[in-house]
Amino acid sequence: MEFTAGGQLEVRLTPDDVGKRVSVRRLTGDSAAGARFADVVGVLTSWHGGVLSITRKNGETVRVDAAAMVAGKLVPAAPARRRGPSATFAELATVTARAWQPLESEDLGGWTLRAANGFTRRANSVLPLGDPGVPTGEALAYVRRWYEERGLPAYVQVATGAEGTQEVLGAELAEHGWESEVSALVRIAALAPVGDLDAGPAEADVVLSRAADAVWMARYQRFQTPGPEVEKVLHGGPSVWFATVPGEEPGRAAAIGRCVVDGRWAGFAAVEVDPAYRRRGLATAVMAVLARRALDEGASAAWLQVEADNDGARALYEGMGFATHHSYHHYRAA
């Protein structure tokens, strides 16, 4: 609870606090039937016409009638982390972008427009890490035209839930008619414990390579028709490694994974297990062997991205020590 029952309740917020992290208590229900209250914590993204918009860590926006507020105050920009390496949003956003590079890009002020013939939203969306240098509406019009010229839908990647993330930009996109389609979590952990994972005999079957061969590509499920953009995106990055666990049939992979080493960071992606080989510890074996290689190259911290509704993967990574640093969302032009 942000407010105690015995404390004095007062509203200490004004429209000038837009962009700051706040905690608000509002009255819900009929006071005649007994007052009920609900607390909302997040970034104050707008205050118009007597209505506040507050964006939670997960990207959900809650609208609060100012007349229903009984208390409101500023709160620290980000809670102290309980586990995992220290990392800023700006650092992680830069590292994750280097690990998944597009075929072409163009800068619009502090925004980077990225395209890769439609292969994954990450490589075909705007990464807004600064001011575009023009009003938001003008910038979005340019973004639309840029992607239309390439026959692609226009997406903007927006992060929420950490100090320095982009809740206000998300609110602006919504005001311009853009809709959030997919949400994912960026999770981080210390790398050494991942390397210390014991997957038993399965580890001996993991083969590392600098290139994704035909067997690896046949297991990868994120594309329908392979094209040059797939291989280029997958092989882009400072130091890229691919892991394969051969299946019992020739030309078939039981499990695969990808890791990009970039300074102190090791980024994991494309960890997939053939349904016929699940519950054998293969995902753990792939992660552990890749982590050891990254440790050998001097990395000490790990990151990965997982879709918010992928409960199985989230549970697996939580067991390895990964904790959520922030969320990100892809907004698509209506």
ZAMARGU-4260 file (C-alpha; in steps of 0.2 Angstrom, whole numbers, plus 5000, padded with zeros to 4 digits):
<rodrens>
0) 5000/5000/5000 | 5006/5017/4996 | 4995/5026/5009 | 4992/5020/5027 | 4975/5021/5035
5) 4982/5032/5049 | 4991/5044/5038 | 4984/5060/5032 | 4977/5059/5014 | 4980/5074/5003
10) 4983/5077/4984 | 5000/5083/4981 | 5000/5082/4962 | 4997/5095/4948 | 4997/5094/4929
15) 5015/5100/4930 | 5020/5082/4936 | 5016/5074/4920 | 5030/5062/4915 | 5034/5058/4934
20) 5030/5042/4943 | 5016/5044/4955 | 5005/5035/4967 | 4986/5039/4967 | 4972/5034/4979
25) 4955/5036/4971 | 4937/5033/4978 | 4928/5019/4969 | 4910/5014/4971 | 4896/5023/4980
30) 4901/5032/4996 | 4884/5030/5003 | 4887/5011/5003 | 4903/5012/5011 | 4919/5020/5004
35) 4930/5009/4994 | 4947/5014/4988 | 4960/5009/4974 | 4978/5013/4972 | 4986/5016/4956
40) 5005/5017/4954 | 5014/5022/4938 | 5019/5036/4927 | 5007/5051/4925 | 5006/5052/4906
45) 4993/5066/4904 | 4981/5077/4914 | 4967/5084/4903 | 4949/5089/4906 | 4950/5084/4924
50) 4956/5066/4920 | 4973/5059/4924 | 4981/5045/4913 | 4993/5034/4923 | 5003/5021/4914
55) 5008/5006/4925 | 5024/4996/4923 | 5016/4983/4912 | 5010/4997/4900 | 4992/4997/4905
60) 4984/5014/4906 | 4972/5018/4920 | 4961/5034/4919 | 4957/5043/4935 | 4944/5056/4937
65) 4953/5070/4947 | 4937/5073/4957 | 4938/5055/4963 | 4956/5057/4970 | 4958/5057/4989
70) 4977/5056/4989 | 4991/5058/4977 | 5010/5060/4978 | 5026/5058/4968 | 5036/5042/4972
75) 5054/5037/4967 | 5057/5035/4949 | 5061/5016/4951 | 5061/5004/4965 | 5078/4997/4971
80) 5082/4980/4962 | 5083/4965/4974 | 5093/4954/4962 | 5102/4954/4946 | 5115/4966/4938
85) 5113/4984/4939 | 5107/4991/4922 | 5099/5007/4915 | 5086/5007/4902 | 5097/5016/4890
90) 5111/5004/4891 | 5099/4989/4889 | 5090/4997/4875 | 5106/4999/4865 | 5113/4982/4869
95) 5097/4973/4864 | 5096/4983/4848 | 5114/4978/4843 | 5110/4960/4845 | 5095/4961/4833
100) 5101/4972/4818 | 5090/4977/4803 | 5095/4977/4785 | 5093/4995/4784 | 5090/5010/4796
105) 5088/5028/4796 | 5089/5041/4810 | 5076/5054/4813 | 5084/5064/4827 | 5085/5052/4842
110) 5073/5039/4833 | 5080/5025/4823 | 5069/5018/4809 | 5073/5000/4806 | 5068/4988/4792
115) 5072/4970/4787 | 5059/4965/4774 | 5046/4961/4788 | 5056/4948/4798 | 5051/4951/4816
120) 5044/4967/4824 | 5060/4971/4833 | 5070/4973/4816 | 5055/4982/4808 | 5050/4996/4820
125) 5056/5013/4826 | 5068/5013/4841 | 5064/5030/4850 | 5079/5033/4861 | 5078/5052/4860
130) 5069/5067/4853 | 5065/5065/4835 | 5069/5084/4832 | 5051/5088/4826 | 5034/5087/4834
135) 5027/5070/4837 | 5013/5071/4824 | 5026/5076/4811 | 5038/5062/4816 | 5024/5049/4815
140) 5019/5055/4798 | 5037/5053/4792 | 5037/5035/4800 | 5021/5030/4791 | 5028/5036/4774
145) 5045/5027/4777 | 5037/5010/4781 | 5024/5012/4767 | 5038/5015/4754 | 5045/4998/4760
150) 5028/4989/4760 | 5028/4987/4779 | 5016/4991/4793 | 5023/5005/4804 | 5028/5001/4821
155) 5036/5010/4836 | 5044/5001/4850 | 5040/5009/4867 | 5047/5003/4884 | 5038/5005/4901
160) 5042/5000/4919 | 5059/5007/4923 | 5068/5024/4926 | 5070/5033/4909 | 5057/5022/4899
165) 5044/5029/4887 | 5027/5030/4895 | 5023/5047/4889 | 5028/5043/4871 | 5016/5028/4873
170) 5002/5040/4878 | 5006/5051/4864 | 5005/5037/4851 | 4988/5032/4858 | 4982/5049/4856
175) 4987/5049/4838 | 4977/5032/4835 | 4992/5020/4837 | 4987/5004/4845 | 4998/4992/4856
180) 4999/4975/4848 | 5012/4964/4857 | 5020/4966/4874 | 5036/4958/4880 | 5047/4958/4895
185) 5066/4961/4895 | 5073/4951/4909 | 5091/4951/4916 | 5101/4940/4927 | 5119/4937/4933
190) 5127/4926/4920 | 5138/4914/4931 | 5123/4905/4939 | 5116/4902/4921 | 5133/4894/4917
195) 5133/4884/4933 | 5116/4876/4928 | 5117/4857/4927 | 5107/4849/4913 | 5115/4832/4915
200) 5121/4822/4900 | 5111/4833/4888 | 5125/4846/4889 | 5137/4834/4880 | 5126/4835/4865
205) 5126/4854/4863 | 5136/4859/4848 | 5142/4877/4846 | 5145/4886/4830 | 5147/4904/4823
210) 5134/4901/4810 | 5116/4894/4809 | 5117/4879/4797 | 5102/4871/4788 | 5098/4860/4803
215) 5097/4875/4815 | 5087/4885/4803 | 5075/4871/4800 | 5071/4870/4819 | 5069/4889/4820
220) 5050/4894/4820 | 5050/4913/4818 | 5048/4914/4799 | 5038/4906/4786 | 5049/4907/4770
225) 5067/4909/4773 | 5075/4924/4765 | 5092/4933/4765 | 5085/4945/4779 | 5083/4930/4791
230) 5101/4925/4790 | 5107/4943/4790 | 5097/4948/4806 | 5102/4931/4815 | 5120/4933/4811
235) 5121/4952/4815 | 5129/4957/4832 | 5146/4959/4840 | 5150/4941/4844 | 5136/4928/4839
240) 5135/4910/4844 | 5123/4897/4839 | 5119/4881/4849 | 5112/4865/4842 | 5107/4849/4850
245) 5105/4836/4836 | 5090/4825/4835 | 5089/4806/4833 | 5084/4808/4814 | 5097/4815/4802
250) 5095/4834/4798 | 5084/4837/4813 | 5088/4847/4828 | 5081/4843/4845 | 5085/4860/4852
255) 5093/4876/4847 | 5098/4893/4854 | 5107/4909/4850 | 5118/4920/4861 | 5126/4937/4857
260) 5140/4943/4868 | 5142/4962/4869 | 5154/4968/4882 | 5148/4963/4899 | 5131/4957/4892
265) 5126/4940/4884 | 5109/4941/4876 | 5100/4924/4873 | 5087/4922/4860 | 5079/4908/4849
270) 5079/4895/4862 | 5068/4882/4855 | 5065/4863/4859 | 5056/4851/4847 | 5040/4846/4855
275) 5045/4828/4854 | 5061/4831/4864 | 5053/4842/4878 | 5056/4838/4897 | 5073/4832/4894
280) 5082/4847/4900 | 5088/4853/4883 | 5083/4871/4885 | 5093/4872/4901 | 5108/4863/4892
285) 5108/4875/4878 | 5107/4890/4890 | 5121/4884/4901 | 5133/4880/4887 | 5130/4896/4878
290) 5132/4905/4895 | 5149/4897/4898 | 5155/4902/4881 | 5150/4920/4885 | 5159/4920/4902
295) 5174/4914/4892 | 5173/4930/4882 | 5172/4941/4897 | 5153/4943/4899 | 5145/4944/4917
300) 5127/4948/4914 | 5113/4940/4904 | 5097/4947/4896 | 5083/4940/4886 | 5066/4945/4879
305) 5051/4934/4882 | 5033/4938/4877 | 5022/4943/4892 | 5009/4929/4888 | 5022/4915/4886
310) 5019/4907/4904 | 5030/4892/4900 | 5046/4902/4895 | 5043/4914/4909 | 5043/4900/4922
315) 5059/4893/4914 | 5069/4909/4915 | 5063/4913/4932 | 5070/4897/4938 | 5087/4902/4931
320) 5087/4918/4940 | 5080/4930/4927 | 5070/4945/4934 | 5060/4958/4924 | 5069/4974/4921
325) 5056/4983/4910 | 5042/4979/4897 | 5041/4984/4879 | 5027/4986/4867 | 5025/4988/4849
330) 5013/5001/4844 | 5006/5000/4826 | 4998/5014/4816 | 4980/5012/4814
</rodrens>
